[in-house]
Amino acid sequence: MGDVFKAMASEPRRRILNHLAAGPMTVGEVAEKFDMTLPSISKHLSVLKEAGLVREQKRGQFVLYSLAADNLANTLYGFLTPFCPDARRISAARKRELDKK
């Protein structure tokens, strides 16, 4: 859980997650949204991937990055569950749905 919060502590990484919420993107497509070098974007994507917040998929010569929404949601609900009755209810419902699969 610490890796997730450490990754999300960076504003550029939160902005990258926001852009990826719209759909998969290449490093170049992400970089177009920022005034940052391609290596910097790649580093941010690497941190997000290591934290389990994004996935990468090879498509020919390109790598597509996409949001790992379930990992993000599960981590956040896991953090909130002890403090928030709504989070406990939602976590329980999500667990029941996963158990059905």
PEQUICOR-V778030 format. One record per backbone hydrogen bond with DSSP energy under -1.0 kcal/mol. CO is the residue of the C=O (numbers start at 1). NH is the residue of the N-H. E is the energy in kcal/mol with one decimal. If there is no record, write none. Layout:
[[CO & NH & E] [CO & NH & E]]
This chain:
[[1 & 5 & -2.0] [2 & 6 & -2.5] [3 & 7 & -2.4] [4 & 8 & -2.3] [10 & 14 & -2.1] [11 & 15 & -2.5] [12 & 16 & -2.3] [13 & 17 & -2.3] [14 & 18 & -2.1] [15 & 19 & -2.3] [16 & 20 & -2.6] [17 & 21 & -1.3] [19 & 22 & -1.4] [20 & 23 & -1.2] [25 & 65 & -3.4] [26 & 30 & -2.3] [27 & 31 & -2.9] [28 & 32 & -1.7] [30 & 33 & -1.7] [31 & 34 & -1.8] [37 & 41 & -2.1] [38 & 42 & -2.7] [39 & 43 & -2.1] [40 & 44 & -2.3] [41 & 45 & -2.7] [42 & 46 & -2.2] [43 & 47 & -2.2] [44 & 48 & -2.3] [45 & 49 & -2.4] [46 & 50 & -2.7] [47 & 51 & -1.6] [48 & 53 & -2.7] [49 & 52 & -1.6] [53 & 68 & -3.1] [55 & 66 & -2.3] [57 & 64 & -3.1] [59 & 62 & -2.2] [62 & 59 & -3.4] [64 & 57 & -2.2] [65 & 25 & -2.3] [66 & 55 & -2.7] [67 & 69 & -1.2] [68 & 72 & -2.0] [69 & 73 & -2.9] [70 & 74 & -2.9] [71 & 75 & -2.2] [72 & 76 & -2.5] [73 & 77 & -3.0] [74 & 78 & -2.4] [75 & 79 & -2.1] [76 & 80 & -2.3] [77 & 81 & -2.4] [80 & 83 & -1.6] [80 & 84 & -2.2] [84 & 88 & -1.9] [85 & 89 & -2.2] [86 & 90 & -2.5] [87 & 91 & -2.8] [88 & 92 & -2.3] [89 & 93 & -2.2] [90 & 94 & -2.7] [91 & 95 & -2.4] [92 & 96 & -2.3] [93 & 97 & -2.0] [94 & 98 & -2.3] [95 & 99 & -2.4] [96 & 100 & -1.2]]
